[in-house]
Amino acid sequence: MISKIEGLSKLKSLEYLNLAINNITKIEGLKFCESLTKLDLTLNFIPIENFKSSLEELSYCEQLREIYLTGNPCSDWPRYKEYIMAKLKSIAWIDGEDVTKSMVIKAKQDREELEAELEEFIALKLEEWK
């Protein structure tokens, strides 16, 4: 069931990408989409263990202002939105909700704590699956 995002590396002018309901398990292949401002990945299968590397991939998309991850397993982590704010510097909307400057500042201040909590949440989920 692994579905990858492929064939987009030359789409430098791509601004909006809707990949909702596509069995995506990891965000990759978007690093060179430098004009991407909106990404919809609603109802996919991005697990928490791929969340960190997926956001690292998106960190290259410096124009990304809007992301939708509702319905992905990674959104089960209660602090996933804060982590997105800490990692993606231009983000302004997450799952249709406004991101304020104060929310971003707080998330960046809590970045180390968020990283540690993410690792704990991943370990907990992996233990549950055993």
C-alpha positions in Angstrom: 0.0 0.0 0.0 3.0 2.3 -0.1 2.3 5.2 -2.4 4.9 7.8 -3.2 4.8 11.3 -4.5 6.8 11.2 -7.7 7.5 13.1 -10.9 7.1 16.6 -9.5 10.8 17.7 -9.2 10.6 19.9 -12.4 7.4 21.7 -11.4 9.1 24.7 -9.9 6.1 27.0 -10.5 3.6 24.6 -8.9 1.6 26.6 -6.4 -1.2 24.2 -5.3 -1.1 20.4 -5.0 -4.1 18.4 -4.0 -3.2 14.8 -3.1 -6.1 14.1 -0.8 -7.2 10.5 -0.6 -4.2 9.0 -2.4 -2.7 6.4 0.1 0.4 8.6 0.6 2.6 7.3 3.4 5.5 9.8 3.2 5.9 13.3 2.0 8.8 13.3 -0.5 9.6 14.5 -4.0 8.4 18.1 -3.3 11.8 19.6 -2.4 12.1 21.4 -5.7 8.6 22.7 -5.8 9.8 26.1 -4.7 6.5 28.0 -5.5 4.3 25.6 -3.6 2.0 27.6 -1.3 -0.8 25.1 -0.6 -0.6 21.3 -0.1 -3.6 19.1 0.6 -2.9 15.6 2.0 -6.2 15.0 3.7 -7.1 11.4 4.3 -3.8 9.7 3.5 -1.7 7.3 5.5 1.2 9.3 6.7 2.2 7.6 10.0 3.9 9.4 12.9 7.2 7.7 12.3 7.4 9.4 8.8 6.2 12.8 10.1 9.6 14.3 11.0 11.3 13.4 7.7 8.2 14.5 5.8 8.3 17.9 7.4 12.1 18.1 6.7 11.2 17.6 3.0 8.6 20.4 3.2 11.1 22.8 4.8 12.6 23.3 1.4 9.2 24.7 0.2 9.8 28.1 1.6 6.6 29.5 0.2 4.3 26.9 1.8 1.6 28.7 3.7 -1.2 26.2 3.9 -1.2 22.4 4.7 -3.9 19.9 5.3 -3.1 16.7 7.1 -6.5 15.9 8.6 -7.2 12.1 8.6 -3.6 11.0 8.6 -2.3 8.8 11.4 0.3 11.5 12.2 -2.5 13.9 13.2 -3.3 11.6 16.1 -0.4 13.2 17.9 -2.0 16.0 19.9 0.9 18.4 19.2 1.3 17.8 15.5 0.2 21.3 14.6 2.7 22.9 16.9 5.4 20.8 15.4 4.5 21.9 12.0 4.7 25.5 13.2 8.1 24.9 14.6 9.4 23.3 11.4 7.8 25.2 8.5 8.7 28.9 8.7 6.1 30.3 6.3 3.1 28.3 7.5 -0.1 30.4 8.0 -2.9 27.7 8.0 -3.0 24.1 9.2 -6.0 22.1 8.4 -8.0 25.2 7.7 -7.1 26.9 11.0 -5.2 30.2 11.2 -1.7 30.1 12.6 -0.8 33.3 14.5 2.6 34.8 15.0 2.4 34.2 18.7 1.6 30.5 18.1 4.7 30.2 15.9 6.9 31.9 18.4 5.7 29.6 21.2 6.1 26.5 18.9 9.7 27.5 18.1 10.5 28.1 21.7 9.1 24.6 22.5 10.9 23.0 19.6 13.3 20.8 21.7 10.4 19.7 23.9 8.3 18.9 20.8 11.2 16.9 19.3 11.4 14.8 22.5 7.6 14.3 22.8 7.5 13.3 19.1 10.2 10.6 19.7 8.2 9.4 22.8 5.0 9.3 20.8 6.6 7.3 18.0 8.1 4.8 20.5 4.7 4.4 22.2 3.0 3.8 18.8 5.6 1.3 17.7 5.2 -0.5 21.0 1.4 -0.7 20.5 1.9 -2.3 17.1 4.0 -5.1 18.4 
